[in-house]
Amino acid sequence: MANRYFDEIWGNSRGRKPRPGFESIARWIRETPRRELRRRQDSAETAFRQLGITFNVYGDEDEAERIIPFDIIPRVFTADEWSKLSDGLEQRVTALNMFLEDVYGDRKILNDGIVPADLILCNPGFTPLVNGHRPPHGIYAHICGIDMVRTGPDEFLVLEDNARTPSGVSYMLENREAMLRLCPELFETFEVEPVDGYPDALGEMMQAVAPEGASGDPCCVLLTPGHFNSAFYEHSFLADNIGIELVEAADLVVDDDIVWMRTIEGRKRVDVIYRRIDDDFLDPLVFRPDSMLGVPGLMAAYFAGNVTLINAPGGGIADDKAIYSYMPEIVKYYSGQDAKLPNVETWRCREADALKYTLDNLAELVVKKVDGSGGYGMLVGPTSTTEEIEEFRAALKANPDGYIAQPTLALSTVPTLTEKGIKGRHVDFRPFCLSDGKGVTTIPGGLTRVALREGSLVVNSSQGGGTKDSLVLRPESEQPEAKD
Amino acid sequence: MRLHVDHRTDYVFSEPQRRLVQLLRVTPVNFAAQHVIDWHIDVDCDARLRNHRDGFGNHVTMLYIDGPISNVALRVSGEVLTDDRSGMIEDASERLPAQAFLRSTGLSKADDAIRTFAKEIAKAKTDPLEQMHLLMARLLERIQFEPTLDAVERDAATAFEASQGVCQDHAHIFCAAARAMGIPARYVSGHLFRRDGAEQQEASHAWAEACLPSIGWVGFDPANGISPDDAYVRVAIGLDYRDAAPVAGRRVGGGEESLAVDVRVTQAQSQSQN
């Protein structure tokens, strides 16, 4: 079983010989005493607990807040790997934004028959309310978290697009800080691209996408649902590090189609809101009327062009997994080129042939809800019991439109510190891409999630996943070293 | 017909309010069967009004009032020239393809009972236009008009099971059933001139529209069993009540709110003779 998977350090050598360029990290893994690695990992987790980087597991109300386990052994990308990856991400994120602008604008891609019109127009993620309204600078997905997996040396695949409010960037930053403190020798051995520029890059992007009428020094804020939200730590962490106000709905008021923030010096006009509240809760006058988290009139201010919302309402349509399956065509349509980052093969259960194939092969496939996230509502055939599979079969038959199926991927592994020593564990990767209307910036790093259970392919924190630091090496540190 | 609409809403608060924000969908938009001659929104206090169009093409007015305020009178009035086009919606600026109105919402979702009801209609007639007329007729017969019911948000399935409701329930069930038959349908809010002489009404009216092959959008009023004629003033559209409701608001300040709505739709001619 071990050699079925590509290991990012050892390739297919089963731990005998590192891949070219990975000799130094292999040596570090081999030579650092396990006890020392364990001590450092415990120290990192203690720090995270003290900082309060915790999350709530949904559907597990009694459970106290947990921290996401941290693994001390980093994942490493060579400069060459990263350069290909970031090219592909730029192409994909640019296309995603053009797609969203088109879908709520002229709908050329539907008229040209590239994507079925009903898939978009009847999709719960399509928001008729924002139809015909172009957001400032034409950007919908200012912050994208693209979930990727790897199956071989050059095989990077996109698993999901997150154009709503991708979370997890605080782990990228905190993990790096912990690594710099606990494993300084790694950063002496390697030239690693820094990730600590992310808050500044985010702040600059926010300024750049302010409405045209805004002052030269636009007022930007981060809107959080509040401290009970599972990602509150990230909200306060980001606001602190960007240097902007962290606000709740009660701190904002809309008057005359302008958003104002209450401050002790009186009210202050707000130009840009990085909102970490879902569309449904954003404004009780037009979305869910029972929302206590939103700001009445916010959408009117948005329609009047007086405020930029990051990300723009309506972008959730791009996260739909049935629409994901058309991304290669969508990228080609807007960029004129083949997608540099391929998709995972996907069967759309709304199509009769695909449904039949899926039902016939449930035990081998991964089946997901088209609008699901966080690892909820999904079936991993090979690791499920017969009852689980049959239960899912019934759900799938009742609502085929609601599901897609994908092959169970041979996700790459990265050496991970486990109870039984250092073992390969499956990982995925979420880089963060910022769009400001002029270009796409991908921070050289990201969130590597690792499935800590042996053999598990589900990396979601809610399903027992952990995280690792993701090091991107600078070109100059690429020189192959003398063999040891 | 030249119709005069006078739509008054009086709010009284048991305690003074600090702020009031309201979203109003009260201004009709022109199309072939309807031409707005004159339209006003008046508020009896210092208020700021801002207009925009939403994604459906509805005319939306935002109303901002600072407190302290213990009562507000809102008056929407104007004149519209209407024409009987047998319910057909022509020359309207359609902002969304008809397919966007195939999807169901919380309030307009079909349950098994509504789906069965829709299937029977689909079986009885083959022509979509006839199907919609039959749907309207069956709803008129089946859902008893019960004006004493609270105008709370009731979903289509609940109203269908209770077999009674107000015009908005009829409209929701109509949309749910039509969509279950694969026909795009939408919720419409507006006003109705009562030929029986009842000038005063306690609420605005609601009905539905269905998009039919080679005809386009056609109105159906299942609470009255007819397609809208020149007695109708069409104000706002949406997937359900929430998209097209005349008013959505929030107030800041405690206490209770009491509300009185008075809608008068008259023939402009007869009013000038008063």
Interface residues (C-beta under 8 A of the other chain):
Chain A: Y104 R107 L110 A117 D118 L121 C122 N123 P124 F126 T127 P128 L129 V130 N131 G132 H133 V253 V254 D255 D256 D257 P284 L285 V286 P289 P296 G297 A300 F303 A304
Chain B: R19 V21 Q22 L23 R48 R50 H52 R53 D54 G55 F56 V60 M62 Y64 D66 R95 L96 P97 Q99 A100 L102 R103 G238 L239 R242 D243 A248 G249 R250
